[in-house]
Amino acid sequence: MTFRTPGFGRRLGTGRTRLVLPVLVTLAVLLVAFLVFTSVYTDLLWYRSIHFSKVYTTQLWAKILLFVGTGLLVALVVGANMVVAYRLRPPYRPLSVEQQGLERYRAVVDPRRRLITGVLLGLLGLLAGSSVAGQWPVVLAFLNRTPFGVKDPQFHRDVSFYVFTYPFIRLVLGVVFATVILSLLAAVAVHYLYGGLRLQGPGDKASPHARAHLSVLVGLFILLKAVAYWYDRYGLVHSERGVTTGASYTDVNALLPAKTILAVIAVICAAMFVGNIVRRGMMLPGVGFTLLVLSAILVGGVYPLLIQQFQVRPDEQAKERQFIERNIRFTRKAYGVEQAQVVPYGGRPESDPGRLRRAADELKGVRLLDPAVVGPTFQQLQRVRPFYRFPDSLDVDRYKVGDRTVAAVVALRELSRAPAGQRSWVNDRMVYTHGYGFVSAYGDRFAQGGVPEFLTKDMPVSTASQIKLDRPEIYFGEYSPLYSVVGGRGQQELNYPDNSEDGQASTTYAGKGGVPIDSFFRKLLYATKFQEKNLLLSGAIKDNAKILYNRSPREMVQRAAPWLTLDGDPYPAVVGGRIVWIVDGYTTSNNYPYSERMSLGDATRDTITDTRSAVARQANDQINYMRNSIKATVDAYDGTVTLYQWDTEDPVAKTWMKVFKGTVKPRSSIPPELESHFRYPLDLFKVQRQVLAKYHVTDPSAFYNAEGFWEVPEDPSARGRRQPPYYQSLRMPGGSTEQFALTTVFNPRRNPNLAAFMSVNSEPGPDYGKITILQTPRTPPTQGPGQVQNSFETDQQVKETLNRLRLGNTRTIAGNLLTIPFAGGLLYVEPMYAMAAGGEEQQPYPLLGQVLVRFGDRIASADTLDEALDKLFGESTAPAPPSGDQQDRGQQDRDQQDPDQQAGQLTAEAQRAINELRDAVADFEKAQREGDFAGMGDAWKRIKDAQNALASVQRSAGAGPQPSPSSSPTPSSSPTPSGSPSPSGSPPPGG
């Protein structure tokens, strides 16, 4: 017999329902907590793997303290005002329709008042804490601020006040303002709910307690407004009201006193509101509020407008001159261009054929290999296997080859993905784990067929390469997989394909980078992080295995130094036999006084950033201060991140070095071999050229009239996009040697002619970072890049040559149009590449087709630069150096000849001319050493006479014995000292 209790089953079901909900909530909370723990702990493990855990923990603690502190502050203050409003509720509420409606809400709220209040305050605290936690850089920079040693001309405060202190004060005021406003809204809501405020009914609409409470809160708000007005005065140094950024005439003479007056009025109004505590009625607060509003309109708005309209506008140039001068001076200083030199150039270009020919003979190292074009060429010639790849834009660096330093175009052979048909989790994550090899080519020469002449190439790395490379594996690169598991005991990772039986050479990662993943707990963490069950279940993960992730050099440096803005183009270099990525780091600010603001993204955009994926585009952050303070490196094998201080005077970098102590190494610790590969960074140069397009004008009157402003020209090979700057080796006017430089040109605004050529020394040393601007004359105008490109395409000879290249659907690709200061003028050099037609299977790639050159009105093209210059200036008189075999054979022939036979090969006239030439050369070199310009001129005339006599003898001799070129001496090609007159009006060799 079964006894059933009525309602027992229903009660049991209800009990289960009540039990399930807490369990589900608990599980959800535990899951969220585990996910948060996974994210935080795996990030900490990664930071530990690169030895920058202090950076992560400092950020984490700063965020936690700001989150908790701000959240508690807002919640406690708002909660306290809600409690005060509740306790000040009136004991008696007159009956009205309004109160009867509110009674229903009170009946619902009162039993759950604590719960509702707690939830609302918790949400407010979360929102407030979250918003302020993201401002941790402002707080830490303020606490560790470093003086600039420069004072603004208006308030005479150190620039650090505006860069570090002022943003912090605005942040604090924002938090306090928000807290007071939320408290006011919460108090109004509670007072209204419990009858302290009424909208209907006879008598006072506010109880005395409610009026006193709300008067204090409004008075506190207005008092904060007074403080804000006072600090708004300092914000005038960032004003955009005038002709330029910074406090203008109206700001200084109208708004500055207006802000002071408004601050005083706000204090008086705040006192009126607080005085309402002991006075019934709203007359006093109403008067105060009206006074504040009218003052803000009249004093803060109308008065400055009148000053601007009736004092400044009629004589704006004179009124604003002082403030324009401030803007020019501080802008140039903020962007590091105050020492930029602008010199006239090109007024008298050389026209003498002999001088031009000798100058062309001395032209060395012109970079014809365009890194933005030859990516597909590297891809086809050096990819080796389809699972490797090269970037679509390569990099330019310098390497010591023999006894000279050459510019080289460089790239890494990085891993793309496992081959099609061999995709699996093990292959993707444990076999195909890294790239292999450093590929480089001469920048100034090509091999047979128009292909690059490689310095390093092929797989495996050859021991005979010009650049010694001991560790060619690339585990950390721009195209590395999301994550890889490496280094396990006995693990076979593809190193490079070869001709062995297995078809590949394997390796096992032995670097110190990476996070160990040989425990169940860590496998669980990373399986959760990457949502990949194989990380937890796969038996292929052996002892000592590590997981590599966050492997992009830019990402790694950004995480290690979150206070930096990074250049968009990291580049690889071989240092000490290892491949390292070099990343330029910038410190920026938007608070430098009187400095012109610009969008970093807009300033750095050009053809490369718009059309190539290898160069990252900058965010559109507004900046008005920029320094290349840090040079960072990432080891491509083990992921070691190293930060070096580069600009030792930058206060922003010093501030962050205090925040993250020990993370940045001093400049003195940079290895010389590494320093030799440093170059002037692209994005900083682009920003500086944007600044100097206007701020090369330093006279306030000329600046006001926009007289002489420039612009960066359109790229002639990519319409509608800005021409990028180019790295090249060149000799600047007055310089004695070639230098590795970063160059650009300017056009006058809305004018295709050339206005100036800008170069910055990119070679580490005393002149590193020296900016030189060669300003071309306005009349006669110098043709700009677009006009030069058009002249190439319309020149009859060049046009015929290019048309021959374009036969059979072959298309031509214009390389970088280099502008080179040359012989008092500008030489334009452009490599023209040819790429055959073909589908995806053929995968055509660019080859050098022609080299186009222009100097003045002369244009030529040829297969090589030397041949093009020969066409432009005439055949070189300097004999080509014989090869080693030719020298040996010539010496053997001379040794086998009888001495009398050797002497008999020359006629008496020829021997006499040669002797005279030797004597003249000896006299010229002696006069040159002594600085005797008159003697140099006489000797030079004798040299020319002897050369003419020798040429006459050769012509009359016909096919008979000829004097050997080696027996005709030529003077050393030492240039005439700068500013020295040419002897007798004739140029010495190399002059």
Stockholm file with secondary structure:
# STOCKHOLM 1.0

chainA/1-991         MTFRTPGFGRRLGTGRTRLVLPVLVTLAVLLVAFLVFTSVYTDLLWYRSIHFSKVYTTQLWAKILLFVGTGLLVALVVGANMVVAYRLRPPYRPLSVEQQGLERYRAVVDPRRRLITGVLLGLLGLLAGSSVAGQWPVVLAFLNRTPFGVKDPQFHRDVSFYVFTYPFIRLVLGVVFATVILSLLAAVAVHYLYGGLRLQGPGDKASPHARAHLSVLVGLFILLKAVAYWYDRYGLVHSERGVTTGASYTDVNALLPAKTILAVIAVICAAMFVGNIVRRGMMLPGVGFTLLVLSAILVGGVYPLLIQQFQVRPDEQAKERQFIERNIRFTRKAYGVEQAQVVPYGGRPESDPGRLRRAADELKGVRLLDPAVVGPTFQQLQRVRPFYRFPDSLDVDRYKVGDRTVAAVVALRELSRAPAGQRSWVNDRMVYTHGYGFVSAYGDRFAQGGVPEFLTKDMPVSTASQIKLDRPEIYFGEYSPLYSVVGGRGQQELNYPDNSEDGQASTTYAGKGGVPIDSFFRKLLYATKFQEKNLLLSGAIKDNAKILYNRSPREMVQRAAPWLTLDGDPYPAVVGGRIVWIVDGYTTSNNYPYSERMSLGDATRDTITDTRSAVARQANDQINYMRNSIKATVDAYDGTVTLYQWDTEDPVAKTWMKVFKGTVKPRSSIPPELESHFRYPLDLFKVQRQVLAKYHVTDPSAFYNAEGFWEVPEDPSARGRRQPPYYQSLRMPGGSTEQFALTTVFNPRRNPNLAAFMSVNSEPGPDYGKITILQTPRTPPTQGPGQVQNSFETDQQVKETLNRLRLGNTRTIAGNLLTIPFAGGLLYVEPMYAMAAGGEEQQPYPLLGQVLVRFGDRIASADTLDEALDKLFGESTAPAPPSGDQQDRGQQDRDQQDPDQQAGQLTAEAQRAINELRDAVADFEKAQREGDFAGMGDAWKRIKDAQNALASVQRSAGAGPQPSPSSSPTPSSSPTPSGSPSPSGSPPPGG
#=GR chainA/1-991 SS CCCCCTTHHHHHHHHHHHHHHHHHHHHHHHHHHHHHHHHHHHHHHHHHHTTCHHHHHHHHHHHHHHHHHHHHHHHHHHHHHHHHHHHTCCSCCCCCHHHHHHHHHHHHHGGGHHHHHHHHHHHHHHHHHHHHHTTHHHHHHHHTCCCCSCBCTTTCCBHHIIIIIHHHHHHHHHHHHHHHHHHHHHHHHHHHHTTSBCSSSSSCSBCHHHHHHHHHHHHHHHHHHHHHHHHHHHHGGGCCSSSSSSCCHHIIIIIHHHHHHHHHHHHHHHHHHHHTTSSCSSHHHHHHHHHHHHHHHIIIIIHHHHHIIIIIGGGHHHHHHHHHHHHHHHHHHHTTCTTCEEEECCSSCCCCHHHHHHHHHTCCCCCCCCTTTSHHHHHHHHCCSTTEECCSSCEEEEEEETTEEEEEEEEECEECCCCTTCCCHHIIIIISCCEECEEEEEEEEECTTSCEEEEECTTTTCTTCSSCCSBCEESSSTTCCSEEEECCTTCCEEEEECSSTTSEEEECCCCSCSEECCSHHHHHHHHHHHTCTHHHHCTTCCTTCEEEESCCHHHHHHHHCTTCEECSCCEEEEETTEEEEEEEEEEEESCCTTCCCEEHHHHTCCHHHHHCSSSCCCCCCEESEEEEEEEEEEETTTCCEEEEECCTTCHHHHHHHHHTTTSEECGGGSCHHHHTTCCCCHHHHHHHHHHHHHHTCCCHHHHHTTTTCEECCBCTTSTTSBCCCEEEEECCTTCSSCEEEEEEEEEETTCCEECEEEEEECSSSTTTTCEEEEECCSSSCEECHHHHHHHHHHCHHHHHHHHHHTGGGCEEEECCCEEEEETTEEEEEEEEEEECCCCTTTCCCCEEEEEEEEETTEEEEESSHHHHHHHHHCCCCSCCCCCHHHHHHHHHHHHHSCHHHHHHTSCHHHHHHHHHHHHHHHHHHHHHHHTCHHHHHHHHHHHHHHHHHHHHHHHHHTTSCCCCGGGSCCCCCCCCCTTCCCGGGSCCTTC
#=GC SS_cons         CCCCCTTHHHHHHHHHHHHHHHHHHHHHHHHHHHHHHHHHHHHHHHHHHTTCHHHHHHHHHHHHHHHHHHHHHHHHHHHHHHHHHHHTCCSCCCCCHHHHHHHHHHHHHGGGHHHHHHHHHHHHHHHHHHHHHTTHHHHHHHHTCCCCSCBCTTTCCBHHIIIIIHHHHHHHHHHHHHHHHHHHHHHHHHHHHTTSBCSSSSSCSBCHHHHHHHHHHHHHHHHHHHHHHHHHHHHGGGCCSSSSSSCCHHIIIIIHHHHHHHHHHHHHHHHHHHHTTSSCSSHHHHHHHHHHHHHHHIIIIIHHHHHIIIIIGGGHHHHHHHHHHHHHHHHHHHTTCTTCEEEECCSSCCCCHHHHHHHHHTCCCCCCCCTTTSHHHHHHHHCCSTTEECCSSCEEEEEEETTEEEEEEEEECEECCCCTTCCCHHIIIIISCCEECEEEEEEEEECTTSCEEEEECTTTTCTTCSSCCSBCEESSSTTCCSEEEECCTTCCEEEEECSSTTSEEEECCCCSCSEECCSHHHHHHHHHHHTCTHHHHCTTCCTTCEEEESCCHHHHHHHHCTTCEECSCCEEEEETTEEEEEEEEEEEESCCTTCCCEEHHHHTCCHHHHHCSSSCCCCCCEESEEEEEEEEEEETTTCCEEEEECCTTCHHHHHHHHHTTTSEECGGGSCHHHHTTCCCCHHHHHHHHHHHHHHTCCCHHHHHTTTTCEECCBCTTSTTSBCCCEEEEECCTTCSSCEEEEEEEEEETTCCEECEEEEEECSSSTTTTCEEEEECCSSSCEECHHHHHHHHHHCHHHHHHHHHHTGGGCEEEECCCEEEEETTEEEEEEEEEEECCCCTTTCCCCEEEEEEEEETTEEEEESSHHHHHHHHHCCCCSCCCCCHHHHHHHHHHHHHSCHHHHHHTSCHHHHHHHHHHHHHHHHHHHHHHHTCHHHHHHHHHHHHHHHHHHHHHHHHHTTSCCCCGGGSCCCCCCCCCTTCCCGGGSCCTTC
//
